Amino acid sequence: MAGVLDSVNQRTQLVGENRLELLMFRLGSHQVFAINVFKVQEVVRIPRISGLPGSNANIKGVVNMRGKTIPAIDLRGAIGMNPVELDDDCNLIVTEYNRTIQGFIVGKIEQIVNTTWGNIQPPPRTAGRNHYLTAITQIDYQGQNRIIEIIDVEKVLAEIITYDTSISEGVLDEEISEQLQGCKVLIVDDSSTARNLVNQTLSSIGIVVLEASDGLQALNKLKAWCDEGTVVTDELLMMITDAEMPEMDGYKLTHEIRNDPRMSDLYIALNTSLSGSFNEAMVEKVGCNKFVSKFQPDKLVEIVQERYREKYSMPLNP
């Protein structure tokens, strides 16, 4: 097990090349699931779990990892399957999402596969609205062409942890709040949960939110506007994009926009569930204007206001 993730730090060079690696695992069924390796800190055998009275039913308790107490989440139960039964095949995948550390209880760990975001597809429409998938892919696995289901971890966490989309008092600048009414912002994210959370925050201050569910869809929308003669920077105040998405990630999307003179000046904020200095470096490398980790309503509003002031040459309030 120790060897499965012993080179995660070296894998980060894949980000920005429209590539990713998936950690595949089972949940006590024949179906194989996966999450992005880049969000994984480590995988361990299930340590001792201490009960946490009054917590969500899918939080089995907490574990102590190197002096830190983190919740242990039953991923089977969280995506609507029968609750997990702990056995020798169970493992804990320790991840970082939205500036928090959590562990997901899963079954057998299979392997890590290297692929491209171009091979990652949105869930089929037949999956309905209540599924817990952010994407699917097909991989040659154990001699068979298998469908791998990629978990929408942000949806899982949003149902366990209540995210507050309200804005703190004093964050909204009353001097420009009226001018923000009707300004358009394009939100690009493969997680409908993430898009809804951002939408709720920005809509509350009068922003008109346009949505795309992956980078390729967003790029096609922007190119179509350009082909019609629309000036993208007149149409949009800014774009807020996730990093990891099917078909085209946010880094590649930004690269494509910066290399199209018709829209190269579009203001782009990278909004990702992974925090840290790596994303700050990637923002500079690919040419994003800002980085903000999910979900921070106050930060989002501050960035939107900052962009408005910059675009219309308005001074900052003292």
C-alpha positions in Angstrom: 0.0 0.0 0.0 2.8 2.4 0.8 4.0 2.2 -2.7 0.7 3.2 -4.3 1.0 6.9 -3.5 4.7 7.2 -2.8 5.2 9.5 -5.8 2.1 11.7 -5.6 4.3 14.8 -5.3 6.0 14.0 -8.6 2.6 13.6 -10.3 1.7 17.3 -10.1 3.6 18.0 -13.3 0.6 16.4 -15.1 -1.6 19.3 -14.1 -1.5 22.0 -16.7 -1.0 19.4 -19.5 -4.7 18.4 -19.5 -3.7 15.2 -17.9 -4.6 13.5 -14.6 -4.2 10.4 -12.6 -7.0 8.5 -11.0 -6.9 6.4 -7.9 -9.3 3.5 -8.5 -11.0 1.6 -5.7 -14.1 -0.5 -4.9 -16.9 0.1 -2.5 -17.8 -3.6 -1.9 -19.3 -4.0 -5.3 -18.2 -5.0 -8.8 -18.2 -1.4 -9.9 -14.9 0.5 -9.9 -14.9 4.1 -8.7 -12.1 6.7 -8.7 -11.0 10.1 -7.5 -8.3 12.4 -8.7 -4.9 11.5 -7.2 -4.1 15.2 -7.0 -6.6 15.5 -4.1 -5.2 12.5 -2.2 -2.7 12.9 0.6 -2.3 9.3 1.5 -4.0 5.9 1.7 -3.8 3.8 4.9 -5.4 0.8 6.4 -8.3 1.8 8.6 -6.9 3.1 11.9 -8.9 3.1 15.1 -12.1 5.1 14.7 -13.5 7.0 17.7 -17.2 7.7 17.7 -18.5 11.2 17.1 -22.0 11.5 18.7 -24.4 13.8 17.0 -22.6 13.8 13.7 -24.0 13.1 10.2 -24.9 9.4 9.8 -22.2 8.9 7.2 -19.5 10.1 9.5 -18.4 6.9 11.2 -16.2 8.9 13.7 -12.8 10.5 13.7 -9.3 9.2 13.4 -6.0 10.6 14.6 -3.5 11.1 11.8 -0.1 12.5 12.8 -1.7 14.6 15.6 -4.6 15.8 13.5 -8.2 14.7 14.1 -10.0 14.1 10.9 -13.5 12.8 10.1 -13.8 9.3 8.6 -16.6 9.3 6.1 -18.4 6.2 4.9 -18.3 6.8 1.1 -20.6 3.9 0.4 -23.4 5.3 2.6 -22.7 8.9 1.4 -23.5 8.0 -2.3 -26.7 6.2 -1.4 -25.4 2.6 -1.1 -25.8 0.4 2.0 -23.5 1.5 4.8 -20.0 0.1 4.8 -19.1 -3.0 6.8 -15.5 -2.7 8.0 -13.3 -5.6 7.0 -9.7 -6.4 6.0 -10.2 -4.9 2.5 -11.2 -1.5 3.8 -8.9 1.5 3.5 -9.0 5.2 4.3 -8.3 7.6 1.5 -7.1 10.9 3.1 -7.9 13.9 1.0 -7.8 17.6 0.9 -10.9 19.4 -0.4 -12.0 23.0 0.2 -9.2 23.8 2.8 -10.2 20.8 4.9 -8.8 17.3 5.5 -11.1 14.3 5.5 -10.8 10.5 5.2 -13.1 8.4 3.0 -13.6 4.8 4.0 -13.5 2.6 0.9 -13.0 -1.0 0.0 -10.1 -2.5 -1.9 -7.7 -0.1 -3.6 -7.1 -1.2 -7.2 -4.4 1.0 -8.9 -3.5 4.4 -10.2 -4.1 5.1 -13.9 -2.7 7.9 -16.0 -5.1 9.5 -18.5 -6.1 12.8 -20.1 -9.1 15.0 -19.4 -10.1 14.5 -23.0 -10.9 10.9 -22.0 -13.1 11.9 -19.1 -16.7 12.3 -20.0 -19.7 13.8 -18.2 -22.1 11.3 -16.6 -24.7 9.9 -19.0 -28.0 11.7 -19.0 -29.7 8.5 -18.0 -28.0 8.8 -14.6 -30.6 11.4 -13.6 -30.1 14.2 -11.2 -29.5 12.4 -7.9 -26.3 10.6 -8.9 -22.9 11.2 -7.2 -20.7 11.2 -10.2 -18.8 14.1 -11.6 -17.6 12.1 -14.7 -17.0 8.7 -16.2 -14.2 7.2 -18.2 -13.4 3.9 -20.0 -10.1 2.2 -19.1 -8.5 -1.1 -20.2 -8.5 -2.7 -16.8 -7.6 -6.3 -16.1 -8.0 -7.2 -19.8 -11.4 -5.6 -20.1 -12.7 -2.2 -21.3 -14.2 -1.0 -18.0 -16.3 2.0 -17.2 -14.8 3.9 -14.2 -17.1 6.2 -12.2 -15.5 9.3 -10.8 -17.1 10.4 -7.6 -18.4 14.0 -7.2 -16.7 14.5 -3.8 -17.9 18.1 -3.6 -21.5 16.9 -3.7 -20.8 14.3 -1.1 -19.2 16.9 1.2 -21.9 19.4 0.7 -24.5 16.9 2.0 -22.4 16.3 5.1 -21.1 19.8 5.7 -23.5 22.7 5.3 -21.7 25.4 3.3 -22.8 28.9 4.0 -23.2 30.9 0.8 -24.1 34.1 2.6 -21.8 37.2 2.6 -20.5 38.7 5.7 -21.5 42.1 6.8 -19.3 44.8 5.3 -17.9 42.8 2.4 -20.3 44.1 -0.2 -19.2 47.6 -1.2 -22.3 49.8 -1.2 -20.6 52.3 -3.5 -20.6 49.8 -6.4 -23.4 47.4 -5.5 -25.9 49.1 -7.8 -23.5 49.0 -10.7 -22.9 45.3 -10.2 -26.6 44.6 -11.0 -26.8 42.7 -14.3 -23.1 42.2 -14.8 -22.4 38.7 -16.2 -20.0 36.1 -14.9 -19.3 32.8 -16.5 -18.9 29.9 -14.0 -17.1 26.8 -15.3 -17.3 23.7 -13.1 -18.1 20.0 -13.7 -19.8 19.8 -10.3 -23.4 21.0 -10.3 -23.1 21.4 -6.5 -20.1 23.7 -6.9 -21.8 25.7 -9.6 -24.9 26.1 -7.5 -22.9 27.3 -4.5 -21.1 30.0 -6.5 -24.4 30.9 -8.2 -26.2 31.4 -4.9 -23.5 33.8 -3.7 -23.1 35.9 -6.8 -26.8 36.0 -7.6 -27.4 37.5 -4.2 -25.5 40.6 -5.2 -27.2 40.9 -8.6 -24.7 39.2 -10.8 -26.1 37.3 -13.8 -24.5 33.9 -13.7 -23.8 31.9 -16.9 -22.7 28.3 -16.6 -20.6 25.7 -18.4 -20.0 22.2 -17.0 -16.5 21.7 -18.5 -13.7 23.6 -20.1 -14.4 22.6 -23.6 -18.1 23.6 -23.3 -16.9 27.0 -22.0 -14.4 27.5 -24.8 -16.9 26.6 -27.5 -19.3 29.1 -25.9 -16.7 31.9 -25.9 -15.6 31.1 -29.5 -19.2 31.1 -30.7 -19.6 34.6 -29.3 -16.4 35.7 -31.0 -17.5 34.3 -34.3 -20.8 36.2 -34.0 -18.8 39.4 -33.5 -19.4 39.7 -29.7 -16.6 41.3 -27.7 -16.2 38.8 -24.9 -14.8 41.3 -22.4 -17.9 43.5 -23.0 -20.2 40.5 -22.5 -18.5 39.2 -19.4 -17.2 40.9 -16.3 -15.0 37.8 -15.7 -14.9 34.0 -15.8 -14.5 31.8 -12.7 -13.3 28.3 -13.5 -12.6 25.1 -11.7 -9.2 23.4 -12.3 -10.0 19.7 -12.8 -12.9 19.1 -15.3 -13.8 16.5 -18.0 -12.7 17.0 -21.6 -10.7 20.1 -20.8 -9.3 21.3 -17.5 -9.2 24.9 -16.3 -5.5 25.3 -17.0 -5.9 24.2 -20.6 -9.0 26.4 -20.9 -7.1 29.4 -19.7 -4.2 28.6 -22.1 -6.6 28.5 -25.1 -8.2 31.8 -24.1 -4.9 33.5 -23.7 -3.8 32.4 -27.1 -6.9 33.6 -28.9 -6.5 37.4 -29.6 -10.3 37.9 -29.7 -10.6 37.1 -26.0 -7.1 37.0 -24.6 -7.9 39.8 -22.2 -10.7 38.0 -20.4 -10.3 38.2 -16.6 -10.0 34.6 -15.2 -10.2 33.5 -11.6 -9.2 29.9 -10.8 -11.6 28.5 -8.2 -10.6 25.0 -7.0 -11.2 22.7 -4.1 -7.4 22.3 -3.7 -5.6 25.0 -1.9 -1.8 25.6 -1.5 1.2 27.1 -3.2 1.1 24.8 -6.2 -2.1 26.3 -7.5 -0.7 29.8 -6.9 2.2 28.8 -9.1 -0.1 27.3 -11.8 -2.2 30.5 -11.8 1.0 32.4 -12.8 2.1 29.8 -15.2 -1.0 29.5 -17.3 -2.0 33.2 -17.0 -5.0 33.3 -14.6 -5.6 36.6 -12.9 -6.6 35.3 -9.4 -6.8 32.1 -7.4 -9.4 31.3 -4.7 -10.0 28.0 -3.0 -13.6 26.8 -2.6 -16.0 27.7 -1.0 -15.4 31.2 0.2 -18.3 33.5 -0.5 -16.6 36.6 0.9 -13.5 36.0 -1.2 -15.6 35.5 -4.4 -17.4 38.8 -3.8 -14.2 40.6 -3.1 -12.7 39.3 -6.3 -15.8 40.3 -8.4 -15.7 43.8 -6.8 -12.0 44.1 -7.4 -12.4 43.1 -11.0 -15.2 45.7 -11.5 -13.2 48.5 -10.0 -10.2 47.5 -12.2 -12.3 47.3 -15.4 -14.0 50.7 -14.8 -10.9 52.3 -13.2 -12.7 52.9 -9.9 -10.5 53.7 -6.8 -10.5 51.4 -3.8 -12.4 52.6 -0.8 -10.1 53.8 2.0 
